[in-house]
Amino acid sequence: RISENGEAAKFASCCPPAALRIRENFEEVEKIARIFGYKASVSHDEKMFFEERIYFAEKDFLDILKFKFIKEDPSTGIDQPGNAFISRSTAVKYFGTENVIGNTFSIDKKSDYQIVGVFEDIPQNSHLKFDFLLGWEDLLNIVGKDYDEAWGHTGSYTYLKVKPNTDPIQLDKKFAKMIDDELGEDLKQYKMQLLIPLQPLEDIHLTSNYMQEYEVNGDLDSINFLFIIALFIIVMAWVNYINLSTARSINRAKEVGLRKVVGATRKQLISQFFVETFILNLIAILLAIGIIELLNPYFSSITGIPSEVKIWYESWIWIALPGLLLVGVFLSGFYPVLTISSFKPIAIISGKFSKSAQGVLTRKVLVAFQFILALALITGTLTISKQISFMQEQDLGFNIEQTLIVKGPRVREDNFESTNESFKETILKNSSIKNICMSTEVPGRQIYWDAGAIHKQGEDPSAGKNYQIVGIDYDYIDLFDLEILYGRPFSREYTAEDKSLILNETAVKWMGFESSEVAVGAKVSYWGEIFTVVGVMKDFHQQSLKEEFEPHIYRYMPTGRGTRAMYSLNVDINNVNVTIEEIQNQWNKFYPGNPFEFFFLDEYYNQQYKSDELFEKVFTLFAFLAIFITALGIFGLSSFSAVQRTKEIGIRKVLGAKITDVLFLLTKDFIIILGISFLVTLPLLYFGLNTWLEDYANRMSLNIWLFILPLFLVGIITLLTVSHQTIKAANTNPVKTLRHE
């Protein structure tokens, strides 16, 4: 939906009639089907749960998207009213077995459905996960037959399969014309444009992130970033191999010299060393596979990826592993093999063989690469951790502690308004409960109720923008300790609250009021009705601090909006288990036939940072690997350097050198390389981390310690690693090292 000023709101959902027009008029479309997500109480015998993954779908849905069925009645289908498919885990949950064909369950204690099929649980990496699948006719029986022609509703999702060689760009243009033919006059009135562009199915899970997505999508940028980091870790291991192979090449010099003397060609030597490299890389891959299987439960606990997800079942892995092996053999073996095979036998046998300056420089560059990556990963880990802590420590603008949320009843009687008041009055008699309210949303949830064309009275309707709407009762503002800057909250002292609105600060700005004070008392046109602004609320963080403040409008709706309603309760945390049990007892009395489901707001709110925390854990794991690999490389090089300079160390000791002098001798090169690596890394890190932080509306500021601390840490690890070998070499008796000189 594109407004006059070019502002675009992208929705994953679509108007229900669009699919009907496409089916009738576009021969390019082979199949098309709508689905509709629903939340309801599901019961069978004594078991009853609130289910959030119930879908109604048209019959072609199962032809467009393929699902694996483990049990199915071939004589019937989803197009017959009253039929239902359920997932394997749902079958076990309600019936204790997968063999449930012919069994029935009830939705909201109103409609019964017969199970005609059981499908495998939808994989975690799907954008579309459901546990119940029912027919479209069953949906129309609930919401009304006129839903099919409801152009103003965007609650359904449309999937289609086009014929081969169809140009999606041209089809988009035809869809745009169709919308113009249907809604052109209405859209012109509001100076708005409506488009229904096609989106490839494979793009949804990782790259969509539209409004009203049914599932939280993955983040392709994060996956690609972590994939690149993983490649760098592998390259670090290859660099270690190259460094140690070339550094220790002098130990194989005599072997190479003798082989060449007895007739071995350079080609034969190259083949031999490549075979050795191949075997080492192959062993590494086999060990890696074993470690992955061994540590899979631990990795699952860190990443949240179910342990039953096995990459070995994916065909691409069996292409990637041989490719990785060949690339590894070539990259890690090419330089060492050429270096070793190029040794001159005469120089070796005559004792004139020595290290080349070019080889030493190459090793220094490779060590610098390892330092750069280690510094980058440690700094990145610290920044991610600090940013998450920063967001969690900020003032949210409302009370989140000791707040219990209970999902509102789905099954309601006609006298629900009075029942609701009686329930709240009864609950408040419990001394452990300080307050209770009902609202359509609670903090931490994306607000799905939005409305456009809301504007100041007397203005052109086209000036209206899209606002998020929250229905609340009298006690909502007090319970969450929200601040009214100007005006008043909804109150029992006033009789016309159903025609009153409260705006947040952002909504005041969006409507074009000069100030919050001016907004109070103003008239606002809301879908053809006139409302009065009675108060302005201070902005608070409805969602995580990653998000900007959104324009919110609060309406007085004491019983929620249809079945979208939740109770919020301030409870005494000391007796919480007893309190919850008492609330449930009252719930069962007032709302029989409704499952009692609750959660604590602080835990629920902090779930928004789950993906960031996962990213931090994986990033930290990579940082530890980088440090470990770097330390191994430095240990190997320092060991070799100490051995090669044993005689030099002996002479220096004879001349009076102390252990600290020897330590400085062997560590100075590493410290210089580390310093240069830090100078190279600093500007790149500063730019990269600032770019990453731009995705956060509320972000920490970078300080120098975020960069100095990793330098200090890597420096300490380097000194400790080198010192072990240095002290060992320095304590060797000079008589032993110089006895043959």
C-alpha positions in Angstrom: 0.0 0.0 0.0 1.6 3.2 -1.2 0.5 6.6 0.1 0.6 9.9 -1.7 4.0 10.8 -0.2 5.5 7.6 -1.5 5.4 5.9 1.9 5.0 2.1 1.3 3.6 -0.4 3.7 4.4 -3.9 2.6 2.0 -6.7 3.9 2.4 -10.4 3.5 -1.4 -10.8 3.4 -3.7 -10.0 0.6 -7.4 -9.0 0.0 -9.5 -12.1 -0.3 -11.3 -11.1 -3.5 -8.0 -10.7 -5.4 -7.6 -14.5 -5.6 -11.1 -14.9 -7.1 -10.4 -12.3 -9.8 -7.1 -13.9 -10.6 -8.6 -17.3 -10.9 -11.3 -16.1 -13.2 -9.2 -13.8 -15.5 -5.6 -14.9 -15.7 -4.8 -18.0 -17.8 -1.1 -17.6 -16.8 -2.0 -18.8 -13.3 -2.2 -22.6 -13.2 -3.4 -22.9 -9.6 -4.2 -20.4 -6.8 -5.3 -20.9 -3.2 -6.0 -18.7 -0.2 -5.2 -19.6 3.4 -6.4 -17.9 6.6 -4.7 -18.2 10.0 -7.0 -18.7 13.1 -6.5 -19.0 16.8 -9.0 -20.9 18.9 -9.6 -23.4 21.7 -9.4 -27.0 20.5 -10.8 -29.8 22.6 -11.2 -33.6 22.5 -12.8 -35.3 25.5 -11.1 -33.8 28.6 -8.1 -32.4 26.7 -8.4 -28.7 25.7 -5.7 -26.3 24.5 -5.5 -22.9 22.9 -4.0 -23.4 19.4 -2.4 -20.6 17.4 -1.6 -22.5 14.3 -5.0 -23.4 12.8 -5.3 -22.7 9.0 -8.2 -22.7 6.7 -7.3 -23.3 3.0 -8.7 -23.8 -0.4 -8.4 -27.2 -2.1 -5.5 -26.3 -4.4 -3.3 -25.3 -1.5 -2.2 -28.9 -1.1 -1.3 -29.1 -4.8 0.7 -25.9 -4.8 2.6 -26.7 -1.6 3.6 -30.3 -1.0 3.4 -31.8 2.5 4.2 -35.4 3.6 1.2 -37.3 4.8 1.7 -40.3 7.0 -2.0 -41.1 7.3 -4.7 -40.1 4.9 -8.2 -41.1 3.8 -8.0 -41.1 0.0 -11.8 -40.9 -0.4 -12.2 -37.4 1.0 -10.3 -34.1 1.1 -10.0 -30.6 2.4 -12.7 -29.3 0.1 -15.4 -31.1 2.0 -16.8 -29.1 5.0 -16.0 -30.6 8.4 -12.9 -32.4 7.3 -9.5 -31.6 8.9 -5.8 -32.6 8.6 -3.6 -32.4 11.7 0.1 -32.7 12.3 1.8 -35.8 13.8 2.6 -34.1 17.1 -0.9 -32.7 17.4 -2.4 -36.2 16.9 -0.2 -37.6 19.7 -1.0 -34.5 21.9 -4.8 -35.0 21.7 -5.2 -38.7 21.0 -1.9 -40.4 22.1 -1.4 -42.0 18.7 -0.9 -41.2 15.0 -3.8 -43.5 14.0 -6.6 -40.9 14.4 -8.4 -41.1 11.0 -12.1 -40.7 11.7 -11.7 -39.1 15.2 -13.2 -35.7 15.9 -12.3 -32.6 17.8 -14.1 -29.3 18.5 -13.1 -25.7 17.9 -14.4 -23.2 20.5 -16.9 -25.8 21.7 -19.0 -24.8 18.6 -18.0 -26.8 15.6 -16.9 -30.4 15.3 -14.4 -31.6 12.7 -13.4 -35.1 11.5 -9.8 -36.0 11.0 -9.1 -37.3 7.4 -5.3 -37.0 7.3 -2.2 -36.7 9.4 0.9 -34.9 8.1 4.5 -34.7 9.2 5.3 -31.8 11.5 6.3 -28.7 9.4 10.1 -28.2 9.5 11.5 -25.3 11.6 13.0 -23.6 8.5 9.6 -23.1 6.9 7.9 -19.7 6.8 4.5 -21.5 7.1 3.9 -23.7 10.1 0.5 -25.1 11.0 -0.9 -27.9 13.2 -4.5 -27.9 11.9 -5.6 -27.6 8.3 -9.3 -27.1 7.5 -11.3 -26.2 4.4 -12.2 -22.7 3.2 -15.9 -23.3 3.4 -15.5 -23.9 7.1 -13.9 -20.5 7.5 -16.9 -18.8 5.7 -19.2 -20.6 8.0 -17.4 -18.8 10.9 -16.7 -15.3 9.5 -19.6 -15.1 6.9 -19.9 -15.7 3.2 -19.3 -12.0 2.4 -15.7 -12.4 3.4 -14.9 -13.6 -0.1 -15.7 -10.1 -1.4 -14.1 -8.1 1.4 -11.6 -5.8 -0.4 -11.0 -3.9 2.8 -9.8 -7.0 4.7 -6.2 -8.2 4.5 -6.3 -11.3 6.7 -5.8 -14.0 4.1 -2.7 -15.1 2.3 -2.6 -16.1 -1.3 -0.4 -18.7 -3.0 -0.3 -19.3 -6.7 1.5 -21.5 -9.2 2.1 -19.9 -12.7 2.5 -21.8 -15.9 6.0 -22.3 -17.4 7.7 -19.3 -19.1 5.4 -16.8 -17.4 7.0 -13.4 -16.9 6.3 -12.4 -13.3 7.0 -8.7 -14.1 4.4 -8.6 -16.8 2.0 -10.5 -14.5 2.6 -7.9 -11.8 1.6 -5.2 -14.2 -1.6 -7.1 -15.1 -2.5 -7.5 -11.4 -2.0 -3.7 -10.9 -4.5 -3.0 -13.7 -6.9 -5.4 -12.2 -6.7 -3.6 -8.8 -7.2 -0.3 -10.6 -10.3 -1.6 -12.4 -11.8 -2.8 -9.1 -10.8 -0.1 -6.7 -9.5 2.8 -8.8 -12.1 5.3 -7.7 -11.8 4.6 -4.0 -8.0 4.7 -4.2 -8.0 8.0 -6.0 -10.2 9.5 -3.3 -7.6 8.6 -0.6 -4.7 9.3 -3.0 -3.4 5.8 -2.4 -2.0 3.1 -4.6 -2.5 -0.7 -4.0 -0.3 -3.3 -5.5 -0.1 -7.1 -5.2 3.3 -8.0 -6.4 4.4 -11.6 -6.7 7.1 -12.9 -4.4 9.0 -16.2 -5.0 8.2 -18.8 -2.4 11.8 -19.5 -1.6 12.4 -15.8 -0.7 9.9 -15.7 2.1 11.7 -17.5 4.9 14.9 -15.4 4.9 14.3 -12.2 2.9 10.7 -11.2 3.3 10.1 -9.5 6.6 6.8 -7.9 5.5 4.1 -6.7 7.9 1.7 -9.4 9.2 3.9 -12.3 8.5 2.5 -15.4 10.2 6.0 -16.5 11.4 9.1 -14.5 12.4 11.3 -14.8 9.4 15.0 -15.7 9.4 17.7 -13.2 8.7 19.6 -13.9 5.5 22.2 -11.2 6.2 23.1 -12.8 9.5 23.3 -16.2 8.0 25.6 -15.0 5.2 27.7 -13.1 7.7 28.2 -16.1 10.0 28.9 -18.3 6.9 31.7 -15.9 5.9 33.1 -15.9 9.5 33.0 -19.8 9.4 35.0 -19.7 6.1 37.5 -17.3 7.7 37.9 -19.8 10.6 38.6 -22.6 8.1 41.1 -20.3 6.3 42.8 -19.6 9.7 43.3 -23.4 10.1 44.8 -23.6 6.6 47.0 -20.6 7.3 48.3 -22.4 10.4 49.1 -25.5 8.3 50.9 -23.3 5.7 52.9 -21.5 8.4 54.0 -24.6 10.2 54.7 -26.5 7.0 56.9 -23.8 5.6 58.6 -23.0 8.9 59.4 -26.7 9.5 60.4 -27.3 5.9 64.1 -27.0 6.9 63.6 -30.3 8.9 62.7 -32.0 5.6 65.4 -30.4 3.6 67.8 -33.4 3.8 65.0 -35.8 2.9 64.3 -33.7 -0.2 68.0 -33.4 -1.0 68.5 -37.2 -0.8 65.4 -38.0 -2.9 66.6 -35.6 -5.6 70.1 -37.1 -5.5 68.7 -40.6 -6.0 66.7 -39.4 -9.0 63.3 -38.1 -7.7 61.9 -35.5 -9.9 60.2 -32.3 -8.7 56.9 -33.6 -10.0 57.2 -36.7 -7.9 58.0 -34.7 -4.8 55.0 -32.4 -5.4 52.7 -35.5 -5.8 54.1 -36.9 -2.5 53.5 -33.8 -0.5 50.0 -33.2 -2.0 49.0 -36.7 -1.0 50.2 -36.0 2.5 48.2 -32.8 2.5 45.1 -34.6 1.1 45.3 -37.2 3.9 45.6 -34.6 6.6 42.6 -32.6 5.2 40.5 -35.8 4.9 41.3 -36.8 8.4 40.3 -33.3 9.5 36.9 -33.6 7.8 36.2 -37.0 9.2 37.1 -35.8 12.7 34.8 -32.7 12.1 31.9 -35.0 11.2 32.4 -37.0 14.4 32.7 -33.9 16.6 29.5 -32.5 15.0 27.6 -35.6 15.9 29.1 -35.8 19.3 28.4 -32.2 20.2 25.1 -31.9 18.4 23.0 -31.8 21.6 25.2 -29.0 23.0 25.1 -27.1 19.7 21.3 -27.5 19.7 21.1 -26.0 23.2 23.1 -23.0 22.1 21.5 -22.3 18.7 17.9 -23.4 19.4 18.0 -25.6 16.3 16.4 -29.0 17.1 18.9 -31.8 17.5 16.9 -33.9 15.1 17.7 -31.5 12.2 20.6 -33.3 10.4 22.5 -31.6 7.6 23.6 -35.1 6.4 20.2 -35.6 4.9 20.7 -32.6 2.6 22.2 -33.3 -0.8 24.2 -30.1 -0.9 26.4 -31.2 2.0 27.8 -34.1 0.0 28.7 -31.7 -2.8 30.1 -29.1 -0.4 32.4 -31.5 1.6 34.3 -32.9 -1.4 34.6 -29.4 -2.7 35.9 -28.2 0.7 38.4 -31.0 0.7 39.8 -30.2 -2.7 39.9 -26.5 -2.0 41.6 -27.1 1.3 44.2 -29.4 -0.2 45.0 -26.9 -2.9 45.1 -23.8 -0.7 46.9 -25.3 2.3 49.2 -27.4 0.2 50.2 -25.3 -2.8 52.7 -22.9 -1.2 54.4 -25.4 1.2 54.7 -28.0 -1.6 56.3 -25.6 -4.0 58.6 -24.3 -1.3 59.8 -27.7 -0.2 60.1 -29.2 -3.7 62.2 -26.3 -4.9 65.1 -27.0 -2.4 68.5 -27.4 -4.2 70.2 -30.7 -3.2 73.7 -29.3 -3.4 72.9 -26.5 -1.0 71.2 -28.8 1.4 73.9 -31.5 1.5 76.7 -28.9 1.7 75.0 -27.3 4.7 74.5 -24.0 3.0 70.7 -24.2 3.1 69.0 -21.3 5.0 65.6 -19.7 5.4 64.6 -17.2 2.7 63.6 -13.7 3.6 60.5 -14.1 1.4 59.4 -17.1 3.4 59.8 -15.3 6.7 57.8 -12.3 5.3 55.0 -14.7 4.1 54.7 -16.3 7.5 54.5 -12.8 9.1 51.7 -11.8 6.8 49.8 -15.0 7.5 50.2 -14.5 11.3 48.9 -10.9 10.9 45.8 -12.3 9.1 45.1 -14.5 12.1 45.6 -11.6 14.5 43.2 -9.4 12.5 40.5 -12.0 12.5 40.9 -12.8 16.2 40.7 -9.1 17.1 37.7 -8.6 14.9 35.7 -11.5 16.3 36.5 -10.6 20.0 35.5 -7.0 19.4 32.4 -8.1 17.6 31.4 -10.4 20.4 31.9 -7.7 23.0 29.9 -5.2 20.9 26.9 -7.6 20.4 26.9 -8.5 24.1 27.0 -4.8 25.1 24.2 -3.9 22.7 21.9 -6.6 24.0 22.7 -5.5 27.6 22.1 -1.9 26.6 18.6 -2.6 25.2 17.6 -4.8 28.2 18.8 -2.2 30.7 17.0 0.8 29.2 13.8 2.3 30.7 11.0 0.8 28.6 8.5 3.5 29.7 6.1 1.1 31.4 6.0 -1.5 34.2 7.1 -5.0 33.1 7.7 -6.6 36.5 5.4 -8.9 38.3 2.9 -8.8 35.4 1.0 -11.9 34.5 -0.8 -12.2 31.1 -3.8 -14.5 30.7 -5.1 -15.0 27.2 -8.8 -14.0 27.0 -11.6 -16.5 26.5 -12.5 -17.6 23.0 -15.8 -19.1 24.0 -18.1 -16.3 25.1 -21.7 -16.0 26.2 -23.9 -13.1 25.2 -23.5 -11.6 28.7 -19.7 -11.5 28.4 -19.4 -7.8 29.3 -21.0 -8.4 32.7 -19.1 -11.7 33.2 -15.9 -9.8 32.4 -16.5 -7.2 35.1 -17.6 -9.9 37.6 -14.4 -11.9 36.9 -12.2 -8.9 37.5 -14.0 -7.9 40.7 -13.6 -11.5 42.0 -9.9 -11.6 41.0 -9.2 -8.4 42.9 -10.5 -9.9 46.1 -7.3 -11.9 46.2 -4.7 -9.9 48.2 -1.9 -11.1 46.0 -3.4 -9.4 43.0 -2.9 -5.6 42.9 -4.7 -4.8 39.6 -6.2 -6.3 36.5 -7.1 -5.0 33.1 -8.2 -6.2 29.6 -6.7 -5.0 26.3 -6.4 -6.2 22.7 -2.5 -6.1 23.0 0.2 -6.2 25.6 3.7 -4.8 25.4 6.1 -7.1 23.6 3.6 -8.0 20.9 3.4 -6.6 17.4 0.2 -4.6 17.1 -1.7 -6.2 14.2 -4.8 -4.0 14.3 -4.0 -1.0 12.1 -6.2 1.5 10.4 -5.5 4.0 7.7 -7.1 7.3 6.6 -7.3 8.6 10.1 -6.9 12.4 10.1 -7.8 15.7 11.8 -11.4 16.7 11.3 -11.8 19.0 8.2 -8.6 17.8 6.5 -8.5 16.0 3.2 -8.9 12.2 3.8 -5.9 11.6 1.7 -3.8 13.2 4.4 -4.6 10.3 6.7 -1.9 7.9 7.6 -1.7 4.3 8.9 -1.9 4.0 12.7 -1.7 1.1 15.1 -4.8 0.7 17.2 -5.0 -0.7 20.8 -8.2 -1.3 22.6 -7.9 -0.8 26.4 -10.1 -0.5 29.5 -10.0 2.0 32.4 -7.2 0.2 34.3 -4.7 -0.4 31.4 -2.8 2.9 31.8 -2.6 2.6 35.6 -1.6 -1.1 35.6 1.3 -0.6 33.2 2.3 2.7 34.9 2.1 4.6 31.6 2.5 8.4 31.6 -0.2 10.8 30.3 1.6 14.0 29.3 -1.5 16.1 28.6 -5.2 15.5 29.1 -6.5 12.5 30.9 -6.8 8.7 30.8 -10.0 6.9 30.2 -12.2 7.2 33.3 -15.4 5.9 34.7 -16.4 9.5 35.4 -17.1 10.1 31.7 -19.9 8.6 29.7 -18.7 9.0 26.1 -15.4 7.2 26.3 -16.3 5.0 23.3 -15.9 8.2 21.2 -12.7 9.2 22.8 -9.1 8.5 21.8 -5.7 8.7 23.4 -2.7 9.3 21.1 0.9 8.6 21.8 3.6 11.3 21.1 4.5 9.8 17.7 0.8 9.7 16.6 0.5 13.4 17.6 3.4 14.2 15.3 2.1 12.0 12.5 -1.3 13.8 12.5 0.5 17.2 12.2 -0.5 18.7 15.6 1.8 21.6 16.6 2.2 20.1 20.1 0.8 17.5 22.4 -1.1 20.2 24.3 -2.8 21.4 21.2 -3.9 17.8 20.3 -6.0 17.4 23.5 -9.6 18.3 22.7 -9.1 18.0 18.9 -11.6 16.2 16.7 -10.3 13.2 14.6 -12.0 11.5 11.8 -11.7 7.7 12.2 -13.4 5.7 9.4 -16.1 8.2 8.9 -16.8 8.7 12.6 -15.7 11.7 14.7 -13.6 11.0 17.9 -12.2 13.4 20.5 -8.6 13.3 21.6 -8.8 13.3 25.4 -5.1 12.5 26.2 -1.6 12.2 25.0 0.5 9.3 26.2 4.3 9.4 26.5 5.9 7.0 24.0 7.0 3.7 25.4 8.6 0.7 23.8 5.8 -1.5 22.7 8.3 -3.7 21.0 12.0 -4.2 21.4 14.4 -1.3 21.4 15.5 -2.3 17.9 12.3 -0.7 16.7 11.4 3.0 16.3 8.4 4.3 18.1 5.2 3.7 16.1 2.1 5.9 16.1 -0.4 4.3 18.5 -4.1 5.2 19.0 -5.8 3.9 22.1 -9.6 3.3 22.1 -11.8 2.4 25.0 -12.8 -1.2 24.4 -13.3 -2.9 27.8 -14.0 -6.3 26.4 -11.3 -6.4 23.7 -12.0 -6.7 20.0 -13.9 -9.9 19.3 -11.7 -12.7 20.5 -8.6 -10.6 20.5 -8.3 -9.9 24.2 -5.9 -10.5 27.1 -6.0 -9.9 30.8 -3.0 -8.3 32.5 -2.5 -8.8 36.2 -0.1 -7.3 38.7 0.7 -10.1 41.1 2.8 -10.6 44.2 5.7 -12.7 43.0 6.3 -14.3 46.4 3.1 -16.4 46.2 2.9 -16.7 42.5 2.2 -20.4 42.2 -0.6 -20.2 44.7 -2.0 -17.1 43.1 -2.0 -18.7 39.6 -3.8 -21.7 40.9 -6.5 -19.4 42.5 -6.8 -17.4 39.2 -7.3 -20.7 37.3 -10.0 -21.8 39.7 -11.9 -18.6 39.1 -11.3 -18.9 35.4 -12.9 -22.3 35.2 -15.9 -21.0 37.1 -16.4 -17.9 34.9 -15.2 -19.2 31.5 -15.9 -23.0 31.4 -14.8 -24.5 28.1 -11.8 -22.2 27.7 -8.2 -23.2 28.3 -6.3 -21.3 30.9 -3.1 -20.1 29.3 -0.7 -17.5 30.8 2.8 -16.1 30.6 4.9 -13.6 32.5 5.4 -10.3 30.6 9.0 -9.8 31.4 10.0 -13.3 30.0 7.7 -12.7 27.0 9.1 -9.3 26.3 12.7 -10.4 26.4 12.0 -13.2 23.9 12.3 -10.4 21.3 16.0 -10.5 21.9 16.3 -14.2 21.4 17.6 -14.0 17.9 20.2 -11.4 19.0 21.3 -13.6 21.9 21.6 -16.6 19.5 23.7 -14.5 17.2 25.9 -13.5 20.1 26.3 -17.2 21.2 27.4 -18.3 17.7 29.6 -15.3 17.3 31.3 -16.0 20.7 31.9 -19.6 19.7 33.6 -18.4 16.5 35.7 -16.0 18.6 36.9 -18.8 20.9 37.8 -20.9 17.9 39.7 -18.0 16.3 41.7 -17.5 19.6 42.4 -21.2 19.9 43.6 -21.5 16.3 45.7 -18.4 16.6 47.2 -19.6 19.9 48.0 -23.0 18.3 49.7 -21.3 15.4 51.8 -19.0 17.6 52.7 -22.0 19.8 53.9 -23.9 16.8 55.9 -21.0 15.3 57.4 -20.0 18.6 58.4 -23.6 19.3 60.1 -23.8 15.9 61.7 -20.4 16.4 63.1 -21.4 19.8 64.5 -24.6 18.4 66.1 -22.8 15.4 67.6 -20.2 17.6 68.8 -22.6 20.4 72.5 -21.9 19.6 71.9 -18.1 19.5 70.1 -18.3 22.8 73.0 -20.3 24.3 75.6 -17.7 23.1 73.5 -14.8 24.5 73.3 -16.6 27.8 77.0 -17.2 27.9 77.4 -13.5 27.3 75.2 -12.7 30.2 71.6 -12.4 28.7 68.7 -12.9 31.2 65.5 -14.8 30.6 63.7 -11.5 30.0 66.2 -10.6 27.3 65.5 -14.0 25.6 61.8 -13.5 26.0 61.9 -10.1 24.3 64.0 -11.6 21.5 61.4 -14.2 20.6 58.3 -12.2 21.3 59.1 -8.8 19.7 58.2 -10.0 16.2 54.8 -11.3 17.3 54.1 -8.1 19.3 55.0 -5.9 16.3 52.8 -7.9 14.0 50.0 -7.7 16.6 50.4 -3.9 16.7 50.3 -3.6 12.9 47.2 -5.9 12.8 45.4 -3.7 15.4 46.1 -0.5 13.3 44.8 -2.2 10.2 41.7 -3.6 12.0 40.7 -0.5 14.0 39.2 1.6 11.2 37.5 -1.4 9.5 36.0 -2.5 12.8 34.8 1.0 13.6 33.0 1.3 10.3 31.6 -2.2 10.3 30.3 -2.1 13.8 28.7 1.3 13.2 27.0 -0.1 10.1 25.7 -3.1 12.2 24.4 -0.8 14.9 22.4 1.3 12.4 19.8 -1.5 12.4 18.9 -0.6 16.0 16.7 2.4 16.7 18.3 2.5 20.2 22.0 1.8 20.1 25.0 2.0 22.4 27.9 4.2 21.6 31.2 2.7 20.7 34.1 3.5 23.1 37.8 2.9 22.9 37.8 0.1 25.4 35.8 -2.1 23.1 38.9 -2.1 20.8 41.6 -1.9 23.5 40.4 -4.9 25.5 40.6 -7.4 22.6 44.1 -6.1 21.8 45.1 -6.6 25.5 43.5 -10.1 25.5 45.2 -11.3 22.3 48.5 -9.8 23.5 48.4 -11.6 26.8 47.6 -14.9 25.1 50.5 -14.3 22.7 52.9 -13.6 25.5 51.8 -16.6 27.5 52.0 -18.9 24.5 55.5 -17.7 23.5 56.8 -17.5 27.0 56.3 -21.2 27.6 58.7 -22.0 24.8 61.0 -19.2 25.5 61.5 -20.1 29.2 62.0 -23.7 28.2 64.7 -22.7 25.7 66.3 -20.2 28.0 66.6 -22.7 30.8 68.5 -25.2 28.6 72.2 -25.5 29.6 74.4 -23.6 27.0 77.0 -26.3 27.3 74.5 -28.8 25.7 73.6 -26.5 22.8 77.2 -25.3 22.1 79.2 -28.5 22.8 79.7 -29.2 19.0 80.5 -25.6 18.0 
